Amino acid sequence: MQSIVLIMRRKPVATALRQRIQDNARDLDLVISYDQAPDLVRQDEGTAALIEVAEYGMFNLSYCLKLCAVLRETTSRCRILLLCPEEEEDIVAAALKAKQDQLIDDYIFYDATLDYMASKILTL
């Protein structure tokens, strides 16, 4: 079983996603504070993390990519899935480059269904 950390701002989406995957995860944590994410992933020996890139505010693409880099350095076995807005071309291009550079393992878009999000994080 996996130890999964959801690092998301949209609490209703995170809660619904949590319900979809809770039976398939050893540990499942929802982190609203992005600053706590690296410590929680280390503490829970996280095997997967879903990081939501906010469309506005502090937790933008730049912040989230830095968080991905920290997770890669400190928890090399943790697989990273980035949740991105699909209509922001610069974010889509950066997510693709981050995957090519192996900073993240994969990315999905906001318009993905909850079942698709759950399957992606469970198969990382």
N, C-alpha and C positions, 0 to 999 in steps of 0.2 A: 504494500500500500504506500501511497505517496503522502508526503507532507507538503501541503499547498498553502501558499500565502497569496491572498488577494489584496492588492494595493490599489485601492480605487476611491474616487470621490463620490461617485453616484451610488449612494447607499442602497436605494431600492433595487438597482440592477445587481449590485454585489450580493444582496440578501437572496434574491431569486437565483442567482448563479450558485451561491453557496448551497441552497436547497437541492439543486440539480446534481451537485457533485459530492455531497457529504457522505454518502454511503460508500464511495469509492476512495476515500482518503483517510489515512491514518490520523493525520492532524489537518485541520482546516482553519486558518485564521484570516480574519478580515481586518485589514489595517487601513484606517482612515488617515492617520498621520504618516505621511510618506517618510518623515525623518526617523521613525521607529522601524522601518522596514528592514534595513540591514541587520539590526540586532535580533529581530524576530526570526528572520530567515536562518541566521546562525544558531540561535537558541533552539529552534524546532528542527534543525538539520533539514531545512527545506529542500525538497527535490524539484519543486516547480513554483514559479511566481508569475502572476498576471499583474502587469503594471499598466494602469490607465493613464494615457497622456491627456491632460486637460486641454480643452480648447482655449481656455483663457486662464489668467492668473499665474500664480507661482509655479505650479506643477506642470509646466509646459514641456515641450519636446526636449529642450536643452537640459532641464532639470532631470527629466526621466532618463535620458541617455547617460547622464552622470551617475544616477542611481544604478543603472544597469552595469556600468563600469565598476562601481564599488561592489556590487553583488558578484560580478565575475571574478574580481580579485580575491574576495574573502570567502566565497562559497562556490568553488569551481564546479561542484556537481549539481548545482541548482540550475534548472532549465528556465529560460525567461521568455515569456510571451508578452508582447507589447500590444495594448489595445489603443487604436488610433482613430481619429476622425477621418472618414474616407474622402471628404471634400477638400481637404487641405493638401494641395499638390506637393508643397515643400515638406510636409510631414510624411506623406507617403514615400517620397523619394528618400528622405532621411531614414525611414524605417527599413526600406529595401537595402540601403547602404549599410545600416547597422547589422542587418542579417548577413550580408555578404562579408562584412568584417568580423563576423562571429561575436559581436557584442550582445546580440539577442539570438534566440533560437528560431523564433518565428514572430509573426504579427498578424493581427486580425483587425477588422474595422468595427466601429460602433454599430453599424447596421446588421451585424451578424446576429443570428438567433441565439438564444440562451443555450439551446441544445448543442449548437455548433461550437460556441465558446467552451462549454463543458467538455465536449469531446476533444477539442484542441488541447486544453490544459491537461486532460487525463492521458493523452497520448504523447505528450512531450518526452 
